[in-house]
Amino acid sequence: MEIKQEELDSGIHKVTLAGSLDIAGANEIDLPFSVIAGKYDRVIVDLSGVTFLASMGVRVLVKSAKAQAGHHGKMVLVNPPEPARRVLESIGVDSIMPIVDTQAEAEALLS
């Protein structure tokens, strides 16, 4: 699992994930996401490069989003592949954090 981070001009923190978000991938991003959730109030997570999404990966995302919400932060998921989007929506993740198609939509939600 590859994780890249950048600060956007708008002050929003962007995280881009690529690869398989299975048990091993979730273990790789768990600590970085805990840090991100504690440090940044507005986070975009680009999932366009995620090739597989397992329940452990979903758990890391949800745990981080809930931690952010605890200090009035917000996380938005951007452009998940269609199978991943169906999973996220079917289990109600979209009620915890928005799922949008573009970075522009995510930035608008976080502004």
Secondary structure, DSSP 8 states (H G I E B T S, - for coil): -EEEEEE-TTS-EEEEEEEEESHHHHHHHHHHHHHHHHH-SEEEEEEEEEEEE-HHHHHHHHHHHHHHHHTT-EEEEE---HHHHHHHHHTTGGGTS-EESSHHHHHHHH-
